[in-house]
Amino acid sequence: MTFSKRNLFFALLLSVFVSGCISYSFTGTSIPSDVNTISIPFFPDQSQSGLGDLSDRLNRALINRFVNQSRLSLANNQESSDAFVEGAIQRYVNRPFSVRGDEQANINEIQITVRATFQYQKDDEPLWNKSFSGTATYNTLENPVEGEIEAAETALQQIANNMFNDAVSNW
C-alpha cells in the first residue's frame, strides 16, 4: 500500500469511526425556554377498534416521547400547561395484508389514524392540527390476539414519534 493510499484508508476509517460516535437528540435543546410543561390528556377512541386500552397505550407513548425524552414536565391540566397536545383516535383498520395459497390471510395489517392538535397555551392558533397514521403487520396464524395488540402498539409508537417530531421541528 502506498503512502497516499494508506492515508486515504486511515482517513476513511477515522471518518467512519467519528460518524459512528455522533448522535442526535431532542432532549430539550430546541424547546423554547418559556415552555416547561405540557398537557397530554387521553385521546378518546372514536374508531370502535374493539381494543379497550388503545387510548391508554397512545397516552403512554406520547408521555414517553414528550416528557421522558425532553426536559418538559407533565402538567395536571391544559390550563396550567405551557403547551398541549390533544385529539382523538379516529380510525382503526385490521385488514389482510398477505394471503396464502388457500386464500386465507396469514399476515394482517393494522392501520391507526389519529387527529391531533399541538398548541402553545399563549397562542390563539395551534402550531399544527392534522392527522397522523401508523401501520404494522402481524401473523394471524401464530398468536392472532397478541399479534394484533403488538401491531397496534407499534402503530401507536409511530404516531407518537411523528407527533413529537412535528412539534419539535417547529421549535
Secondary structure, DSSP 8 states (H G I E B T S, - for coil): --HHHHHHHHHHHHHHHHHHH-----SSTTS-TT--EEE-----B-S--S-TTHHHHHHHHHHIIIIITSS-EE-SSGGG-SEEEEEEEEEEEEEEEEE-TTS-EEEEEEEEEEEEEEEETT-SS-SEEEEEEEEEEEETTT-HHHHHHHHHHHHHHHHHHHHHHHHHHT-
